[in-house]
Amino acid sequence: MKQYRYYEFVMAAFVTVLICSNLIGPAKIVQFGDWPAFGAGVLFFPISYVFGDILTEVYGYARARRVIWAGFAGLFFASVMATIVVSLPPAPFWEHQKAYETAFGQAPRIAAASMVAYFCGEFVNSFVLAKMKILTAGRWLWTRTIGSTIAGEAVDSALFYPLAFYGSGIIPNDKLPAIMAAQFVLKVAVEVLFTPLTYKIVGALKRAENEDVYDRNTNFNPFTLKT
């Protein structure tokens, strides 16, 4: 197997951003003035899609698939540990159990919804980008980074909010569609804003790794780790 200089660093950054965005961000809903409310995770969750685009563009779908599974494992572990820590008996003098439960008590449901939405959305993102790269013969990078994000984020947003919050009492059910729409628009907007940086990172990685994979004969089955 070919050895890469930066693949592991991109993987670590992807998994870190993913775990933070799914366990820190979704539980808080933010609103600025008259703008639609949105989950705080929108501030950094789209960065995981930027990393997903970079991984597929440079290293190919098969290696991006391994990173997606690494993120899935990280989310699962974080969810299990959050459940265990919340359930531990607090010391008599520790007065913050209720606040802790409010922040992390929904973690199992949120993490489960995150894993389902993330799994489907990220694989859709990588698949669309890989196919568009072949269709565009490697030209017009912006079309496939933004196009794949639109597809992936649409799947992610449509799955995550109903699974995580419908009937939970955290977000009123009638507010979910507006929040989902706001999340989708904001996430795609972040991808668009990051496009110049994405170009620079992709170009630098392709030169440093001497790699530019086209997934012409790739097995797109998401349930394998073979490269």
ZAPAFI-202806 format. One line per field, with one value per residue (C-alpha): residue number from 1; y, x, z. Coordinates in pm, 1 decimal, padded with zeros to 6 digits. Layout:
BEGIN
num <- (NUM:...)
north <- (Y:...)
east <- (X:...)
up <- (Z:...)
***
This chain:
BEGIN
num <- (1:2:3:4:5:6:7:8:9:10:11:12:13:14:15:16:17:18:19:20:21:22:23:24:25:26:27:28:29:30:31:32:33:34:35:36:37:38:39:40:41:42:43:44:45:46:47:48:49:50:51:52:53:54:55:56:57:58:59:60:61:62:63:64:65:66:67:68:69:70:71:72:73:74:75:76:77:78:79:80:81:82:83:84:85:86:87:88:89:90:91:92:93:94:95:96:97:98:99:100:101:102:103:104:105:106:107:108:109:110:111:112:113:114:115:116:117:118:119:120:121:122:123:124:125:126:127:128:129:130:131:132:133:134:135:136:137:138:139:140:141:142:143:144:145:146:147:148:149:150:151:152:153:154:155:156:157:158:159:160:161:162:163:164:165:166:167:168:169:170:171:172:173:174:175:176:177:178:179:180:181:182:183:184:185:186:187:188:189:190:191:192:193:194:195:196:197:198:199:200:201:202:203:204:205:206:207:208:209:210:211:212:213:214:215:216:217:218:219:220:221:222:223:224:225:226:227)
north <- (00000.0:00342.6:00550.0:00909.0:01199.8:01373.4:01123.6:01039.6:01409.1:01479.3:01175.2:01297.6:01646.5:01504.2:01280.8:01558.5:01809.4:01545.4:01445.9:01806.5:01913.7:01625.1:01628.8:01997.2:02177.7:02015.8:02053.4:02434.2:02632.3:02979.6:03279.7:03618.6:03883.9:03795.3:03533.0:03173.9:02969.3:02707.2:02449.0:02568.5:02272.5:02448.2:02667.7:02384.3:02070.4:02176.7:02166.4:01786.5:01792.4:02007.2:01742.9:01472.1:01650.6:01686.5:01319.2:01192.5:01440.0:01360.3:01005.8:00859.3:00716.6:00396.4:00580.1:00836.7:00541.2:00428.1:00775.6:00779.9:00453.5:00593.4:00887.2:00649.3:00456.7:00782.1:00897.5:00562.0:00565.5:00926.0:00840.4:00539.0:00733.6:01025.7:00783.0:00622.5:00953.4:01100.4:00789.2:00786.6:00891.5:01251.2:01343.7:01497.2:01834.5:01848.1:02059.8:02051.8:01712.8:01866.0:02100.5:01812.8:01597.3:01883.7:01920.1:01550.6:01359.9:01351.0:01241.4:00878.5:00980.3:01271.5:01059.4:00777.3:01023.9:01182.1:00846.6:00752.9:01096.7:01125.9:00777.3:00835.8:01198.1:01152.9:00851.5:01037.5:01331.7:01115.8:00912.9:01221.0:01391.2:01082.3:01040.8:01412.3:01409.9:01151.4:01334.4:01663.8:01495.7:01653.8:02009.1:02261.0:02140.4:02387.0:02215.4:01884.0:02017.1:02228.5:01980.8:01688.3:01899.1:01995.1:01625.8:01510.4:01791.5:01746.3:01382.2:01463.9:01744.0:01550.2:01258.0:01414.5:01661.4:01438.6:01144.1:01352.6:01592.9:01495.0:01457.8:01521.8:01853.7:02021.1:02169.7:02214.0:01978.9:02262.9:02443.0:02148.7:02212.5:02574.8:02475.7:02196.0:02436.0:02697.2:02433.8:02313.8:02663.3:02763.9:02443.9:02479.7:02847.4:02750.5:02508.3:02788.0:03026.5:02762.0:02696.7:02913.1:02741.1:02400.7:02474.3:02563.4:02255.9:02016.1:02157.4:02140.3:01782.4:01659.5:01798.9:01675.9:01326.5:01300.3:01164.3:01247.4:00948.7:00891.6:00630.8:00463.9:00105.4:00160.5:-00062.3:00188.8:-00056.1:00142.5:-00175.7:-00262.7:-00115.1:-00241.3:00013.3)
east <- (00000.0:00129.5:00243.9:00121.7:00267.1:-00053.1:-00337.7:-00338.2:-00339.5:-00639.9:-00813.4:-00744.1:-00873.1:-01186.6:-01272.9:-01203.1:-01429.2:-01698.8:-01712.5:-01710.7:-01982.8:-02212.3:-02176.4:-02121.9:-02323.3:-02666.1:-02798.4:-02793.4:-03017.3:-02892.4:-03073.8:-02937.1:-03206.7:-03474.0:-03263.6:-03395.8:-03278.9:-03011.8:-02811.7:-02474.6:-02307.4:-02351.9:-02057.3:-01810.1:-01989.8:-01955.4:-01579.2:-01607.8:-01762.3:-01473.2:-01233.8:-01448.0:-01424.2:-01047.8:-01005.0:-01209.0:-01058.3:-00696.6:-00694.7:-01007.7:-01335.5:-01186.2:-00953.0:-01219.7:-01444.3:-01193.7:-01198.1:-01579.1:-01577.7:-01315.6:-01548.6:-01838.5:-01635.9:-01536.5:-01898.6:-02006.4:-01736.4:-01815.7:-02185.5:-02120.3:-01885.7:-02132.2:-02403.3:-02176.3:-02051.9:-02403.8:-02525.4:-02241.8:-02362.4:-02255.9:-02069.9:-02295.8:-02117.6:-02131.0:-02432.8:-02414.8:-02568.7:-02887.6:-02692.6:-02471.7:-02773.6:-02927.9:-02612.2:-02533.5:-02844.1:-02970.5:-02630.8:-02727.3:-03024.7:-02840.0:-02533.9:-02744.2:-02920.0:-02585.6:-02435.1:-02722.4:-02734.6:-02356.6:-02313.0:-02567.2:-02476.9:-02100.5:-02113.6:-02349.7:-02107.0:-01804.9:-01990.4:-02121.9:-01781.9:-01603.7:-01853.1:-01851.1:-01470.7:-01486.2:-01767.1:-01576.4:-01241.1:-01091.0:-01183.8:-01397.9:-01326.7:-01579.9:-01867.2:-01807.7:-01717.9:-02032.5:-02250.4:-02152.8:-02209.5:-02558.6:-02642.8:-02475.7:-02604.3:-02958.5:-02951.4:-02784.4:-03024.7:-03334.1:-03235.4:-03066.9:-03320.8:-03629.9:-03435.2:-03265.0:-03536.1:-03884.2:-04103.4:-03810.2:-03939.4:-03603.9:-03718.2:-04091.5:-04195.9:-04341.1:-04004.1:-03805.7:-03867.1:-03748.6:-03442.3:-03359.6:-03386.4:-03171.9:-02912.2:-02896.4:-02854.8:-02591.7:-02391.1:-02381.1:-02290.5:-01993.6:-01878.2:-01900.2:-01703.1:-01435.5:-01393.2:-01077.4:-00915.3:-01024.5:-00850.8:-00527.8:-00532.8:-00621.7:-00348.8:-00088.2:-00181.0:-00178.8:00170.3:00300.0:00149.8:00199.2:-00154.3:-00478.9:-00715.3:-00991.5:-01242.7:-01306.1:-01288.9:-01366.6:-01598.4:-01841.8:-01983.9:-01977.2:-01953.9:-01594.3:-01260.6:-01058.4:-00856.0)
up <- (00000.0:-00094.1:00200.7:00231.3:00425.3:00533.0:00504.2:00876.6:00971.9:00750.6:00904.3:01259.4:01177.6:01017.0:01314.4:01568.0:01391.5:01346.9:01714.5:01834.0:01593.3:01680.4:02059.9:02134.6:01869.8:01815.7:02171.2:02151.5:01916.7:01825.7:01678.8:01577.5:01554.2:01301.9:01126.7:01140.2:01437.5:01378.0:01568.5:01695.1:01525.9:01192.4:01289.0:01237.5:01114.1:00745.6:00794.3:00813.4:00465.5:00343.6:00475.0:00314.3:-00019.4:00014.7:00105.4:-00189.3:-00436.2:-00347.1:-00208.4:-00369.1:-00244.4:-00099.3:00139.3:00223.8:00312.8:00577.1:00729.5:00734.4:00927.9:01167.1:01232.2:01286.3:01546.6:01718.7:01741.0:01882.3:02150.8:02248.1:02278.4:02500.5:02726.9:02754.5:02865.7:03124.4:03266.5:03295.1:03478.4:03735.6:04083.5:04156.8:04473.4:04743.5:04718.4:04334.1:04241.2:03862.1:03780.9:03636.0:03412.8:03303.8:03223.2:03026.4:02817.8:02767.3:02874.0:02516.3:02388.7:02308.1:02093.7:01935.4:01867.1:01719.2:01490.9:01408.0:01315.3:01084.7:00920.8:00902.9:00758.5:00482.2:00412.6:00406.1:00177.0:-00057.0:-00051.6:-00137.5:-00400.6:-00581.5:-00575.7:-00707.5:-00991.7:-01078.0:-01092.7:-01369.6:-01550.0:-01541.4:-01624.1:-01313.2:-01413.0:-01226.0:-00874.1:-00732.4:-00913.8:-00741.8:-00396.1:-00384.8:-00578.1:-00355.6:-00044.4:-00158.6:-00201.1:00120.0:00340.3:00208.3:00316.5:00648.4:00744.6:00637.7:00860.1:01161.1:01299.4:01292.4:01435.2:01705.0:01815.0:01695.5:02003.5:02239.5:02370.8:02305.4:01975.8:01902.3:01623.4:01416.4:01423.9:01286.4:00912.2:00936.3:01138.2:00893.3:00599.4:00774.9:00860.5:00501.2:00356.1:00612.1:00569.4:00191.0:00232.5:00449.9:00177.6:-00079.1:00145.3:00199.2:-00173.8:-00217.9:00082.2:-00047.9:-00378.7:-00198.6:00027.9:-00255.1:-00476.4:-00201.4:-00105.0:-00464.3:-00511.5:-00174.9:-00207.9:-00584.4:-00597.6:-00776.8:-00771.0:-01027.5:-00906.8:-01242.9:-01118.2:-00751.1:-00550.4:-00398.9:-00144.5:00184.8:00394.3:00318.0:00423.5:00129.4:-00064.6)
***
